[in-house]
Amino acid sequence: MILFSILAMAALVFFSRYVFLEPKLPLRLAPQLQSMLGYSGPAVLTAILAPIVFSPEGELWIAVDNPYLICAILACVIIYKTGNVLLTTVLSMVVFLVLNNLVF
């Protein structure tokens, strides 16, 4: 039953993406809807990351000794200055590992 559920979800995700990404299919989204979908990625990532950054231990933790918060701010600064996603990911992960294992 679990395998069937996994395969059904995989098929649903694949076909829902395929309908909009296959150039040979005549289905197109309106420009307004395409514009609105541009905000879905940042909104989903914010909803996922906010609890991790601000309450990693289950309680609100906004302090200078929160390595999650420090690295999130660092990642925002790096991506704003460089626009390089790979550099941002690697640097913020390295800083997080150093802070989490050696400093705090």
Distance bins in CASP14 RR format, pairs under 12 A and 6 or more apart:
PFRMAT RR
TARGET T0000
AUTHOR 0000-0000-0000
RMODE 2
METHOD distances of the structure
MODEL  1
1 7 0 0 0 0 0 1 0 0 0 0 0
1 8 0 0 0 0 0 1 0 0 0 0 0
2 8 0 0 0 0 0 1 0 0 0 0 0
2 9 0 0 0 0 0 1 0 0 0 0 0
3 9 0 0 0 0 0 1 0 0 0 0 0
3 10 0 0 0 0 0 1 0 0 0 0 0
4 10 0 0 0 0 0 1 0 0 0 0 0
4 11 0 0 0 0 0 1 0 0 0 0 0
5 11 0 0 0 0 0 1 0 0 0 0 0
5 12 0 0 0 0 0 1 0 0 0 0 0
6 12 0 0 0 0 0 1 0 0 0 0 0
6 13 0 0 0 0 0 1 0 0 0 0 0
7 13 0 0 0 0 0 1 0 0 0 0 0
7 14 0 0 0 0 0 1 0 0 0 0 0
8 14 0 0 0 0 0 1 0 0 0 0 0
8 15 0 0 0 0 0 1 0 0 0 0 0
9 15 0 0 0 0 0 1 0 0 0 0 0
9 16 0 0 0 0 0 1 0 0 0 0 0
10 16 0 0 0 0 0 1 0 0 0 0 0
10 17 0 0 0 0 0 1 0 0 0 0 0
11 17 0 0 0 0 0 1 0 0 0 0 0
11 18 0 0 0 0 0 1 0 0 0 0 0
12 18 0 0 0 0 0 1 0 0 0 0 0
12 19 0 0 0 0 0 1 0 0 0 0 0
13 19 0 0 0 0 0 1 0 0 0 0 0
14 20 0 0 0 0 0 1 0 0 0 0 0
14 21 0 0 0 0 0 1 0 0 0 0 0
14 22 0 0 0 0 0 1 0 0 0 0 0
15 21 0 0 0 0 0 1 0 0 0 0 0
15 22 0 0 0 0 0 1 0 0 0 0 0
15 25 0 0 0 0 0 1 0 0 0 0 0
16 22 0 0 0 0 0 1 0 0 0 0 0
16 27 0 0 0 0 0 1 0 0 0 0 0
17 25 0 0 0 0 0 1 0 0 0 0 0
18 24 0 0 0 0 0 1 0 0 0 0 0
18 25 0 0 0 0 1 0 0 0 0 0 0
18 27 0 0 0 0 0 1 0 0 0 0 0
19 25 1 0 0 1 0 0 0 0 0 0 0
19 26 0 0 0 0 0 1 0 0 0 0 0
19 27 1 0 1 0 0 0 0 0 0 0 0
19 28 0 0 0 0 0 1 0 0 0 0 0
19 29 0 0 0 0 0 1 0 0 0 0 0
20 26 0 0 0 0 0 1 0 0 0 0 0
20 27 1 0 0 1 0 0 0 0 0 0 0
20 28 0 0 0 0 1 0 0 0 0 0 0
20 29 1 0 0 1 0 0 0 0 0 0 0
20 33 0 0 0 0 0 1 0 0 0 0 0
20 34 0 0 0 0 1 0 0 0 0 0 0
20 37 0 0 0 0 1 0 0 0 0 0 0
21 27 0 0 0 0 0 1 0 0 0 0 0
21 28 0 0 0 0 0 1 0 0 0 0 0
21 29 0 0 0 0 0 1 0 0 0 0 0
22 28 0 0 0 0 0 1 0 0 0 0 0
27 33 0 0 0 0 0 1 0 0 0 0 0
28 34 0 0 0 0 1 0 0 0 0 0 0
29 35 0 0 0 0 1 0 0 0 0 0 0
29 36 0 0 0 0 1 0 0 0 0 0 0
29 37 1 0 0 1 0 0 0 0 0 0 0
29 38 0 0 0 0 0 1 0 0 0 0 0
30 36 0 0 0 0 1 0 0 0 0 0 0
30 37 0 0 0 0 0 1 0 0 0 0 0
31 37 0 0 0 0 0 1 0 0 0 0 0
31 38 0 0 0 0 0 1 0 0 0 0 0
32 38 0 0 0 0 0 1 0 0 0 0 0
33 39 0 0 0 0 0 1 0 0 0 0 0
33 40 0 0 0 0 0 1 0 0 0 0 0
34 40 0 0 0 0 0 1 0 0 0 0 0
36 43 0 0 0 0 0 1 0 0 0 0 0
37 43 0 0 0 0 0 1 0 0 0 0 0
37 44 0 0 0 0 0 1 0 0 0 0 0
38 44 0 0 0 0 0 1 0 0 0 0 0
38 45 0 0 0 0 0 1 0 0 0 0 0
39 45 0 0 0 0 0 1 0 0 0 0 0
39 46 0 0 0 0 0 1 0 0 0 0 0
40 46 0 0 0 0 0 1 0 0 0 0 0
40 47 0 0 0 0 0 1 0 0 0 0 0
41 47 0 0 0 0 1 0 0 0 0 0 0
41 48 0 0 0 0 1 0 0 0 0 0 0
41 49 0 0 0 0 0 1 0 0 0 0 0
42 48 0 0 0 0 0 1 0 0 0 0 0
42 49 0 0 0 0 0 1 0 0 0 0 0
42 50 0 0 0 0 0 1 0 0 0 0 0
42 76 0 0 0 0 0 1 0 0 0 0 0
42 79 0 0 0 0 0 1 0 0 0 0 0
43 49 0 0 0 0 0 1 0 0 0 0 0
43 50 0 0 0 0 0 1 0 0 0 0 0
44 50 0 0 0 0 0 1 0 0 0 0 0
45 52 0 0 0 0 0 1 0 0 0 0 0
45 53 0 0 0 0 0 1 0 0 0 0 0
45 72 0 0 0 0 0 1 0 0 0 0 0
45 75 0 0 0 0 0 1 0 0 0 0 0
46 52 0 0 0 0 0 1 0 0 0 0 0
46 53 0 0 0 0 1 0 0 0 0 0 0
46 54 0 0 0 0 0 1 0 0 0 0 0
46 72 0 0 0 0 0 1 0 0 0 0 0
46 76 0 0 0 0 0 1 0 0 0 0 0
47 53 0 0 0 0 0 1 0 0 0 0 0
49 55 0 0 0 0 0 1 0 0 0 0 0
49 56 0 0 0 0 0 1 0 0 0 0 0
49 68 0 0 0 0 1 0 0 0 0 0 0
49 69 0 0 0 0 0 1 0 0 0 0 0
49 71 0 0 0 0 0 1 0 0 0 0 0
49 72 1 0 0 1 0 0 0 0 0 0 0
49 75 0 0 0 0 1 0 0 0 0 0 0
49 76 0 0 0 0 0 1 0 0 0 0 0
49 92 0 0 0 0 0 1 0 0 0 0 0
50 56 0 0 0 0 0 1 0 0 0 0 0
50 60 0 0 0 0 0 1 0 0 0 0 0
50 62 0 0 0 0 0 1 0 0 0 0 0
50 68 0 0 0 0 0 1 0 0 0 0 0
50 69 0 0 0 0 0 1 0 0 0 0 0
50 72 0 0 0 0 1 0 0 0 0 0 0
51 57 0 0 0 0 0 1 0 0 0 0 0
51 58 0 0 0 0 1 0 0 0 0 0 0
51 59 0 0 0 0 0 1 0 0 0 0 0
51 60 0 0 0 0 0 1 0 0 0 0 0
51 61 0 0 0 0 0 1 0 0 0 0 0
51 68 0 0 0 0 0 1 0 0 0 0 0
51 72 0 0 0 0 0 1 0 0 0 0 0
52 58 0 0 0 0 0 1 0 0 0 0 0
52 61 0 0 0 0 0 1 0 0 0 0 0
52 66 0 0 0 0 0 1 0 0 0 0 0
52 67 0 0 0 0 0 1 0 0 0 0 0
52 68 1 0 0 1 0 0 0 0 0 0 0
52 69 0 0 0 0 0 1 0 0 0 0 0
52 71 0 0 0 0 0 1 0 0 0 0 0
52 72 0 0 0 0 1 0 0 0 0 0 0
52 96 0 0 0 0 0 1 0 0 0 0 0
53 60 0 0 0 0 0 1 0 0 0 0 0
53 61 0 0 0 0 1 0 0 0 0 0 0
53 62 0 0 0 0 1 0 0 0 0 0 0
53 66 1 0 0 1 0 0 0 0 0 0 0
53 67 0 0 0 0 1 0 0 0 0 0 0
53 68 1 0 1 0 0 0 0 0 0 0 0
53 69 1 0 1 0 0 0 0 0 0 0 0
53 70 0 0 0 0 1 0 0 0 0 0 0
53 71 0 0 0 0 1 0 0 0 0 0 0
53 72 1 0 1 0 0 0 0 0 0 0 0
53 73 0 0 0 0 1 0 0 0 0 0 0
53 74 0 0 0 0 0 1 0 0 0 0 0
53 75 0 0 0 0 1 0 0 0 0 0 0
53 76 0 0 0 0 0 1 0 0 0 0 0
53 92 0 0 0 0 0 1 0 0 0 0 0
53 96 0 0 0 0 0 1 0 0 0 0 0
54 60 1 0 0 1 0 0 0 0 0 0 0
54 61 1 0 0 1 0 0 0 0 0 0 0
54 62 1 0 0 1 0 0 0 0 0 0 0
54 63 0 0 0 0 0 1 0 0 0 0 0
54 66 0 0 0 0 1 0 0 0 0 0 0
54 68 1 0 0 1 0 0 0 0 0 0 0
54 69 1 0 0 1 0 0 0 0 0 0 0
54 72 0 0 0 0 1 0 0 0 0 0 0
54 73 0 0 0 0 0 1 0 0 0 0 0
55 61 1 0 0 1 0 0 0 0 0 0 0
55 62 0 0 0 0 1 0 0 0 0 0 0
55 63 0 0 0 0 0 1 0 0 0 0 0
55 66 0 0 0 0 1 0 0 0 0 0 0
55 68 0 0 0 0 1 0 0 0 0 0 0
55 69 0 0 0 0 0 1 0 0 0 0 0
56 62 0 0 0 0 0 1 0 0 0 0 0
56 63 0 0 0 0 0 1 0 0 0 0 0
56 65 0 0 0 0 0 1 0 0 0 0 0
56 66 1 0 0 1 0 0 0 0 0 0 0
56 67 0 0 0 0 1 0 0 0 0 0 0
56 68 1 0 1 0 0 0 0 0 0 0 0
56 69 0 0 0 0 1 0 0 0 0 0 0
56 70 0 0 0 0 0 1 0 0 0 0 0
56 71 0 0 0 0 0 1 0 0 0 0 0
56 72 0 0 0 0 0 1 0 0 0 0 0
56 96 0 0 0 0 0 1 0 0 0 0 0
56 100 0 0 0 0 0 1 0 0 0 0 0
56 104 0 0 0 0 0 1 0 0 0 0 0
57 63 0 0 0 0 0 1 0 0 0 0 0
57 65 0 0 0 0 0 1 0 0 0 0 0
57 66 0 0 0 0 1 0 0 0 0 0 0
57 67 0 0 0 0 0 1 0 0 0 0 0
57 68 0 0 0 0 1 0 0 0 0 0 0
58 68 0 0 0 0 0 1 0 0 0 0 0
59 66 0 0 0 0 0 1 0 0 0 0 0
60 66 0 0 0 0 0 1 0 0 0 0 0
60 69 0 0 0 0 0 1 0 0 0 0 0
61 67 0 0 0 0 0 1 0 0 0 0 0
61 68 1 0 0 1 0 0 0 0 0 0 0
61 69 1 0 0 1 0 0 0 0 0 0 0
61 70 0 0 0 0 0 1 0 0 0 0 0
61 104 0 0 0 0 0 1 0 0 0 0 0
62 68 0 0 0 0 0 1 0 0 0 0 0
62 69 1 0 0 1 0 0 0 0 0 0 0
62 70 0 0 0 0 0 1 0 0 0 0 0
62 72 0 0 0 0 0 1 0 0 0 0 0
62 73 0 0 0 0 0 1 0 0 0 0 0
63 69 1 0 0 1 0 0 0 0 0 0 0
63 70 0 0 0 0 1 0 0 0 0 0 0
63 104 0 0 0 0 0 1 0 0 0 0 0
64 70 1 0 0 1 0 0 0 0 0 0 0
64 73 0 0 0 0 0 1 0 0 0 0 0
64 99 0 0 0 0 0 1 0 0 0 0 0
64 103 0 0 0 0 0 1 0 0 0 0 0
64 104 0 0 0 0 0 1 0 0 0 0 0
65 99 0 0 0 0 1 0 0 0 0 0 0
65 100 0 0 0 0 0 1 0 0 0 0 0
65 103 0 0 0 0 1 0 0 0 0 0 0
65 104 1 0 1 0 0 0 0 0 0 0 0
66 72 0 0 0 0 1 0 0 0 0 0 0
66 73 0 0 0 0 1 0 0 0 0 0 0
66 96 0 0 0 0 0 1 0 0 0 0 0
66 99 0 0 0 0 1 0 0 0 0 0 0
66 100 0 0 0 0 0 1 0 0 0 0 0
66 103 0 0 0 0 0 1 0 0 0 0 0
66 104 0 0 0 0 1 0 0 0 0 0 0
67 73 0 0 0 0 0 1 0 0 0 0 0
67 74 0 0 0 0 0 1 0 0 0 0 0
67 92 0 0 0 0 0 1 0 0 0 0 0
67 93 0 0 0 0 0 1 0 0 0 0 0
67 94 0 0 0 0 0 1 0 0 0 0 0
67 95 0 0 0 0 1 0 0 0 0 0 0
67 96 1 0 1 0 0 0 0 0 0 0 0
67 97 0 0 0 0 1 0 0 0 0 0 0
67 98 0 0 0 0 1 0 0 0 0 0 0
67 99 1 1 0 0 0 0 0 0 0 0 0
67 100 1 0 1 0 0 0 0 0 0 0 0
67 101 0 0 0 0 1 0 0 0 0 0 0
67 102 0 0 0 0 0 1 0 0 0 0 0
67 103 1 0 0 1 0 0 0 0 0 0 0
67 104 1 0 1 0 0 0 0 0 0 0 0
68 74 0 0 0 0 0 1 0 0 0 0 0
68 75 0 0 0 0 0 1 0 0 0 0 0
68 92 0 0 0 0 0 1 0 0 0 0 0
68 93 0 0 0 0 0 1 0 0 0 0 0
68 95 0 0 0 0 0 1 0 0 0 0 0
68 96 1 0 0 1 0 0 0 0 0 0 0
68 99 0 0 0 0 1 0 0 0 0 0 0
68 100 0 0 0 0 1 0 0 0 0 0 0
68 104 0 0 0 0 0 1 0 0 0 0 0
69 75 0 0 0 0 0 1 0 0 0 0 0
69 76 0 0 0 0 0 1 0 0 0 0 0
69 92 0 0 0 0 0 1 0 0 0 0 0
69 95 0 0 0 0 0 1 0 0 0 0 0
69 96 0 0 0 0 0 1 0 0 0 0 0
69 99 0 0 0 0 0 1 0 0 0 0 0
69 100 0 0 0 0 0 1 0 0 0 0 0
69 104 0 0 0 0 0 1 0 0 0 0 0
70 76 0 0 0 0 0 1 0 0 0 0 0
70 77 0 0 0 0 0 1 0 0 0 0 0
70 92 0 0 0 0 1 0 0 0 0 0 0
70 95 1 0 0 1 0 0 0 0 0 0 0
70 96 0 0 0 0 1 0 0 0 0 0 0
70 98 0 0 0 0 0 1 0 0 0 0 0
70 99 1 0 0 1 0 0 0 0 0 0 0
70 100 0 0 0 0 1 0 0 0 0 0 0
70 103 0 0 0 0 1 0 0 0 0 0 0
70 104 0 0 0 0 1 0 0 0 0 0 0
71 77 0 0 0 0 0 1 0 0 0 0 0
71 78 0 0 0 0 0 1 0 0 0 0 0
71 88 0 0 0 0 0 1 0 0 0 0 0
71 89 0 0 0 0 0 1 0 0 0 0 0
71 90 0 0 0 0 0 1 0 0 0 0 0
71 91 0 0 0 0 1 0 0 0 0 0 0
71 92 1 0 1 0 0 0 0 0 0 0 0
71 93 1 0 0 1 0 0 0 0 0 0 0
71 94 0 0 0 0 1 0 0 0 0 0 0
71 95 1 0 1 0 0 0 0 0 0 0 0
71 96 1 0 1 0 0 0 0 0 0 0 0
71 97 0 0 0 0 1 0 0 0 0 0 0
71 98 0 0 0 0 1 0 0 0 0 0 0
71 99 1 0 0 1 0 0 0 0 0 0 0
71 100 0 0 0 0 1 0 0 0 0 0 0
71 103 0 0 0 0 0 1 0 0 0 0 0
71 104 0 0 0 0 0 1 0 0 0 0 0
72 78 0 0 0 0 0 1 0 0 0 0 0
72 79 0 0 0 0 0 1 0 0 0 0 0
72 88 0 0 0 0 0 1 0 0 0 0 0
72 92 1 0 0 1 0 0 0 0 0 0 0
72 93 0 0 0 0 0 1 0 0 0 0 0
72 95 0 0 0 0 0 1 0 0 0 0 0
72 96 0 0 0 0 1 0 0 0 0 0 0
72 99 0 0 0 0 0 1 0 0 0 0 0
73 79 0 0 0 0 0 1 0 0 0 0 0
73 80 0 0 0 0 0 1 0 0 0 0 0
73 88 0 0 0 0 0 1 0 0 0 0 0
73 92 0 0 0 0 1 0 0 0 0 0 0
73 95 0 0 0 0 0 1 0 0 0 0 0
73 96 0 0 0 0 0 1 0 0 0 0 0
73 99 0 0 0 0 0 1 0 0 0 0 0
74 80 0 0 0 0 0 1 0 0 0 0 0
74 81 0 0 0 0 0 1 0 0 0 0 0
74 82 0 0 0 0 0 1 0 0 0 0 0
74 87 0 0 0 0 0 1 0 0 0 0 0
74 88 0 0 0 0 1 0 0 0 0 0 0
74 89 0 0 0 0 0 1 0 0 0 0 0
74 90 0 0 0 0 0 1 0 0 0 0 0
74 91 1 0 0 1 0 0 0 0 0 0 0
74 92 1 0 1 0 0 0 0 0 0 0 0
74 93 0 0 0 0 0 1 0 0 0 0 0
74 94 0 0 0 0 0 1 0 0 0 0 0
74 95 1 0 1 0 0 0 0 0 0 0 0
74 96 0 0 0 0 1 0 0 0 0 0 0
74 98 0 0 0 0 0 1 0 0 0 0 0
74 99 0 0 0 0 1 0 0 0 0 0 0
75 81 0 0 0 0 0 1 0 0 0 0 0
75 82 0 0 0 0 0 1 0 0 0 0 0
75 83 0 0 0 0 0 1 0 0 0 0 0
75 84 0 0 0 0 0 1 0 0 0 0 0
75 85 0 0 0 0 1 0 0 0 0 0 0
75 87 0 0 0 0 0 1 0 0 0 0 0
75 88 1 0 1 0 0 0 0 0 0 0 0
75 89 1 0 0 1 0 0 0 0 0 0 0
75 90 0 0 0 0 0 1 0 0 0 0 0
75 91 1 0 0 1 0 0 0 0 0 0 0
75 92 1 0 1 0 0 0 0 0 0 0 0
75 93 0 0 0 0 1 0 0 0 0 0 0
75 94 0 0 0 0 0 1 0 0 0 0 0
75 95 0 0 0 0 1 0 0 0 0 0 0
75 96 0 0 0 0 1 0 0 0 0 0 0
76 82 0 0 0 0 0 1 0 0 0 0 0
76 83 0 0 0 0 0 1 0 0 0 0 0
76 88 0 0 0 0 1 0 0 0 0 0 0
76 92 0 0 0 0 1 0 0 0 0 0 0
77 83 0 0 0 0 0 1 0 0 0 0 0
77 87 0 0 0 0 0 1 0 0 0 0 0
77 88 0 0 0 0 1 0 0 0 0 0 0
77 91 0 0 0 0 0 1 0 0 0 0 0
77 92 0 0 0 0 1 0 0 0 0 0 0
77 95 0 0 0 0 0 1 0 0 0 0 0
78 84 1 0 0 1 0 0 0 0 0 0 0
78 85 0 0 0 0 1 0 0 0 0 0 0
78 86 0 0 0 0 0 1 0 0 0 0 0
78 87 1 0 0 1 0 0 0 0 0 0 0
78 88 1 0 1 0 0 0 0 0 0 0 0
78 89 0 0 0 0 1 0 0 0 0 0 0
78 90 0 0 0 0 1 0 0 0 0 0 0
78 91 1 0 1 0 0 0 0 0 0 0 0
78 92 1 0 0 1 0 0 0 0 0 0 0
78 93 0 0 0 0 0 1 0 0 0 0 0
78 94 0 0 0 0 0 1 0 0 0 0 0
78 95 0 0 0 0 1 0 0 0 0 0 0
79 85 1 0 0 1 0 0 0 0 0 0 0
79 86 0 0 0 0 0 1 0 0 0 0 0
79 87 0 0 0 0 1 0 0 0 0 0 0
79 88 1 0 1 0 0 0 0 0 0 0 0
79 89 0 0 0 0 1 0 0 0 0 0 0
79 91 0 0 0 0 0 1 0 0 0 0 0
79 92 0 0 0 0 1 0 0 0 0 0 0
80 88 0 0 0 0 1 0 0 0 0 0 0
81 87 0 0 0 0 1 0 0 0 0 0 0
81 88 0 0 0 0 1 0 0 0 0 0 0
81 91 0 0 0 0 0 1 0 0 0 0 0
82 88 1 0 0 1 0 0 0 0 0 0 0
82 89 0 0 0 0 0 1 0 0 0 0 0
82 90 0 0 0 0 0 1 0 0 0 0 0
82 91 0 0 0 0 1 0 0 0 0 0 0
82 92 0 0 0 0 0 1 0 0 0 0 0
83 89 0 0 0 0 0 1 0 0 0 0 0
84 90 0 0 0 0 1 0 0 0 0 0 0
84 91 0 0 0 0 1 0 0 0 0 0 0
84 92 0 0 0 0 0 1 0 0 0 0 0
85 91 0 0 0 0 0 1 0 0 0 0 0
85 92 0 0 0 0 0 1 0 0 0 0 0
86 92 0 0 0 0 0 1 0 0 0 0 0
86 93 0 0 0 0 0 1 0 0 0 0 0
87 93 0 0 0 0 0 1 0 0 0 0 0
87 94 0 0 0 0 0 1 0 0 0 0 0
88 94 0 0 0 0 0 1 0 0 0 0 0
88 95 0 0 0 0 0 1 0 0 0 0 0
89 95 0 0 0 0 0 1 0 0 0 0 0
89 96 0 0 0 0 0 1 0 0 0 0 0
90 96 0 0 0 0 0 1 0 0 0 0 0
90 97 0 0 0 0 0 1 0 0 0 0 0
91 97 0 0 0 0 0 1 0 0 0 0 0
91 98 0 0 0 0 0 1 0 0 0 0 0
92 98 0 0 0 0 0 1 0 0 0 0 0
92 99 0 0 0 0 0 1 0 0 0 0 0
92 100 0 0 0 0 0 1 0 0 0 0 0
93 99 0 0 0 0 0 1 0 0 0 0 0
93 100 0 0 0 0 0 1 0 0 0 0 0
94 100 0 0 0 0 0 1 0 0 0 0 0
94 101 0 0 0 0 0 1 0 0 0 0 0
94 102 0 0 0 0 0 1 0 0 0 0 0
95 101 0 0 0 0 0 1 0 0 0 0 0
95 102 0 0 0 0 0 1 0 0 0 0 0
95 103 0 0 0 0 1 0 0 0 0 0 0
95 104 0 0 0 0 0 1 0 0 0 0 0
96 102 0 0 0 0 0 1 0 0 0 0 0
96 103 0 0 0 0 0 1 0 0 0 0 0
96 104 0 0 0 0 0 1 0 0 0 0 0
97 103 0 0 0 0 0 1 0 0 0 0 0
97 104 0 0 0 0 0 1 0 0 0 0 0
98 104 0 0 0 0 1 0 0 0 0 0 0
END
